[in-house]
Each structure stands twice: as C-alpha cells, then as structure tokens.
Amino acid sequence: MLQEILQSLPQVLVDGLTLGAVYAVVALGYTMVYGILQLINFAHGEVFMSGAFIGTAFFILIMGMGWASAIPQFILLIIVLILTASITGLVGVGLERVAYRPLRNAPRLIPLITAIGISFILQDVVRFIAELFNGNYIVTGPSLFSEQITLKASAISSIFYDARFKTSFLIVLGVAIILMVALDYFVNKTKWGTAMRAVALDRETASLMSINVNKVISITFFIGSALGGATGVLFAVQYGTIDPYIGFILGLKAFIAAVLGGIGNIRGAMVGGMLLGLMEMFASANLSLLTGGVFGAEYKDVFAFAILILVLIFKPEGLLGKPTAEKV
C-alpha cells in the first residue's frame, strides 16, 4: 500500500498545489473581511464565480477579434486579470455599501444571513445572464496554456510515477504566489495596510486617530473581491468549464482553509489553502486504497469538512492564529 501511495505522490503534489493556490487566494478574501468586521462573507465564493464568468467572457470577446491573435497568451491573461479584478473589486465595494454597511451594528447573525442571501442572488443573476447570451449556464472557455509537460519523477527514484500537467499549472501557481506576496507586502508595509491592521485591532480607536474607517473597509472589500475575481479567471484557465455553482462548494472550502490557517490571519489563510489543497488531492488519490475500497475519491469533500471539525475541536484559533477574547 505504501508503495502505491508513493507512486502517485508526484501527481498528487502537482494537483494539490494547483488547487491549494486557488483555495489560498480565495481564503484571503474571507480572512481580510473577518479580520476587520468579524463578518464571514459567504457571498465571497460567488464573487469568485462571477470573476470566472467575467474573465471567460473577456477571453471569448477579445479572442474573437482578428487582431487579438497577435497578442501573446500571457499578455492576454494579464489584461483579462486586471479587467476582471477591477470589476469584481467594484462589485465587492457595492455589496459592502448596500448590504453590509447598514447592518454593521446589527447582531452578527443578520449580516451572516444577508451574505447567504446575496450568494444565492449572484448565482441566479449569473445563471440568467449566461443562459441569455450562451443558451446554457454551463460555459466552456477557450483553451489556453494547454501544452502538456511531463515531470520525470521516475528519474529521481523508480518508486515514483511521472507527473503530467498543463502549462496552465505553472501560470496558476505563479500568478497566485505573486498575488499572495503582493497582498502580504501591502498589508504589512504600506500606509493603507497599517490602517487596515489598526481598524482590525480596534475600529473605534482607529476612527479617533483620524483613520477613515469606512474607506478602509471599502478598500478591504475591493482588494478581497479583486483577488477572488482574479482567482476565478485562473480557475477557468486551469479547468476550462465553469457554471454558476462552482463558487458555493469552493467558497466553503476556502473558508475551511481560512479557519485551518487561522481566520483573520492573512499568512495563515495562505498556508491553510495550500495544506487543504494538498490534503484533498491526497485523499482523492488514496482514500479508496486506505479504506479498502469503502470510500472512493468522491468522498474528498467529506475529508475537507472533517478537517474543519477537527480544527474547531482541537485548535479553534487555527495553525497560525492566536486565541483572542470575544469583542463586545
């Protein structure tokens, strides 16, 4: 059994890093908003999904123009990422202004229910628009970065099988790492990042120190939603086919990643996303083997939620989080 697990390990690592990078960047949106507002924005998964659709629409539109064939694919990806991130960032700011700001002082359950309601609204709006223009809410984007690369893991040891992946794996992983590093720098090294950390620590005291709390919260929603939308584009590039419901389960798993790393801790969200992606792919590849065929790869979602339960029981503050007193 150990030999069979080791044989598939290179492919598990490749697939796990790809999925983990997506989880990590989406988890940043959850953890940023929670750190400042103590709000779990369950609509964030649908912002990610909207980004996937907006990005795919831009790809189809631009690649349908004759002159676009001269644009290198990577430059095209950068253009679409910037456009999509800008739009989803503005969507996030609009959601905060219309749906969350009026409820800022309400009991926590009310904005949570509002977030779930917005989630369903975004699903149906995107489904309606997709069916209106495409005739079907399941959309397949153009094929990009589809060249196959073989990782010769067998050259390291005969125990391992070779791993195969598309060049999109390198693009997704590289762009996701750049986004995470850029956010970490922004939060820890810039004036607005300092303001965000001050508001997260004590909103009332920050406002007394001439920090525009509303603007800081709007910027937080813009950045978190922009990252979510950009990750949606990366997801569409990597997996090709999207539908209005991809954001629901992936959003929940990104939330699990944020809890695993320590909700409210940005570096924790990054670590949690990567770990969850690797563990989920390991479960998908080996669960049937480990359980003697009782559980198959389709139970990988159960595995992810089991991790959430275990973390909440034994280390509720997460891997990099710190225990905090309840704010009243």
QUIRA-V572926 format. One record per pair of residues at least 4 apart in sequence whose C-alpha atoms are under 7 Angstrom apart, sorted by the first residue. I is the first residue (numbers start at 1). J is the second residue. Records with the same first field share a line. If there is no record, write none. Layout:
BEGIN
I = J, J
END
This chain:
BEGIN
1 = 5
2 = 6
3 = 7
4 = 8
5 = 9, 286
6 = 159, 160
7 = 159, 160, 161
8 = 12, 160, 161
9 = 13
10 = 14, 153, 160, 162, 163
11 = 15, 163, 164
12 = 16, 281, 282
13 = 17, 278
14 = 18
15 = 19, 281
16 = 20, 277, 278, 281
17 = 21, 274, 277, 278
18 = 22, 169, 172, 173
19 = 23, 277
20 = 24, 273, 274, 275, 276, 277, 278
21 = 25, 173, 176, 273, 274
22 = 26, 231
23 = 27, 254, 257, 273, 277
24 = 28, 254, 257, 269, 270, 272, 273, 274
25 = 176, 180, 227, 228, 231, 270
26 = 227, 228, 231, 254
27 = 31, 254, 255, 257, 258, 269, 273
28 = 32, 224, 266, 269
29 = 33, 44, 224, 225, 228
30 = 34, 40, 41, 255, 258
31 = 35, 258, 263, 264, 265, 266, 269
32 = 36, 220, 224, 264, 266
33 = 37, 39, 220, 221
34 = 38, 39, 40, 264
35 = 200, 264
36 = 199, 200
39 = 112
40 = 112
41 = 115
42 = 115, 116, 119
43 = 47, 115, 116, 118, 119
44 = 48, 251
45 = 49, 247, 248, 250, 251
46 = 50, 119, 122, 123, 247, 248
47 = 51, 88, 225, 228, 229
48 = 52, 228, 229, 231, 232, 247
49 = 53, 232, 244, 246, 247
50 = 54, 126, 229
51 = 55, 84, 88, 229, 230, 232, 233
52 = 56, 229, 232, 233, 235, 236
53 = 57
54 = 58, 84
55 = 59, 80, 84, 233
56 = 60, 141, 236
57 = 61
58 = 62, 80
59 = 63
60 = 64, 141, 142
61 = 65
62 = 68
63 = 68, 69
71 = 75, 76
72 = 76
73 = 77
74 = 78
75 = 79
76 = 80
77 = 81
78 = 82
79 = 83
80 = 84
81 = 85, 230, 233
82 = 86
83 = 87
84 = 88, 229, 230
85 = 89, 226, 227, 229, 230
86 = 90, 226
87 = 91
88 = 92, 225, 226, 229
89 = 93, 222, 223, 225, 226
90 = 94, 222
91 = 95
92 = 96, 221, 222, 225
93 = 97, 218, 221, 222
94 = 98
95 = 99, 100
96 = 100, 101, 218, 221
97 = 101
100 = 104, 111
103 = 111
106 = 110
108 = 112
109 = 113
110 = 114
111 = 115
112 = 116
113 = 117
114 = 118
115 = 119
116 = 120
117 = 121
118 = 122
119 = 123
120 = 124
121 = 125
122 = 126
123 = 127, 244, 245
124 = 128
125 = 129
126 = 130, 244
127 = 131, 137, 244
128 = 132
129 = 133
130 = 134, 136, 137
131 = 135, 136, 137
137 = 243, 244
138 = 242, 243
139 = 241, 242, 243
140 = 240, 241, 242
141 = 240, 241
144 = 237
145 = 166, 167, 168
146 = 166, 167, 168
147 = 166, 167
148 = 164, 165, 166, 167
149 = 164, 165, 166, 167
150 = 162, 163, 164, 165
151 = 162, 163, 164
152 = 162, 163
153 = 157, 160, 161, 162, 163
154 = 158, 159, 160, 161, 162
165 = 169
167 = 171
168 = 172, 237, 238
169 = 173, 238
170 = 174
171 = 175
172 = 176, 234
173 = 177
174 = 178
175 = 179
176 = 180
177 = 181
178 = 182
179 = 183
180 = 184
181 = 185
182 = 186
183 = 187
184 = 188
185 = 189
186 = 190, 193
187 = 193, 194
188 = 193, 194
189 = 193
190 = 194
191 = 195
192 = 196
193 = 197
194 = 198
195 = 199, 211, 216
196 = 200, 216
197 = 201
198 = 202, 206
199 = 203, 206, 213
202 = 206
203 = 207
204 = 208
205 = 209
206 = 210, 211
207 = 211, 212, 213
212 = 216
213 = 217
214 = 218
215 = 219
216 = 220
217 = 221
218 = 222
219 = 223
220 = 224
221 = 225
222 = 226
223 = 227
224 = 228
225 = 229
226 = 230
227 = 231
228 = 232
229 = 233
230 = 234
231 = 235
232 = 236
233 = 237
234 = 238
235 = 239
236 = 240, 241, 242
242 = 246
246 = 250
247 = 251
248 = 252
249 = 253
250 = 254
251 = 255
252 = 256
253 = 257
254 = 258, 273
255 = 259
256 = 260, 308
257 = 261, 269, 272, 273, 276
258 = 262, 263, 268, 269, 272
259 = 263, 318
260 = 272, 308, 311, 318, 319
261 = 268, 269, 271, 272, 318, 319, 320, 321
262 = 268, 269, 317, 318, 319, 320, 321
263 = 321
265 = 269, 321
266 = 270
267 = 271
268 = 272, 319, 320, 321
269 = 273
270 = 274
271 = 275
272 = 276
273 = 277
274 = 278
275 = 279
276 = 280
277 = 281
278 = 282
279 = 283
280 = 284, 300, 304
281 = 285
282 = 286
283 = 287, 297, 300
284 = 297, 300
285 = 297
286 = 290
287 = 291, 295, 296, 297
288 = 292, 293, 294, 295, 296, 297
289 = 293
291 = 295
295 = 299
299 = 303
300 = 304
301 = 305
302 = 306
303 = 307
304 = 308
305 = 309
306 = 310
307 = 311
308 = 312
309 = 313
310 = 314
311 = 315, 316, 318
312 = 316
317 = 321, 322, 323
END
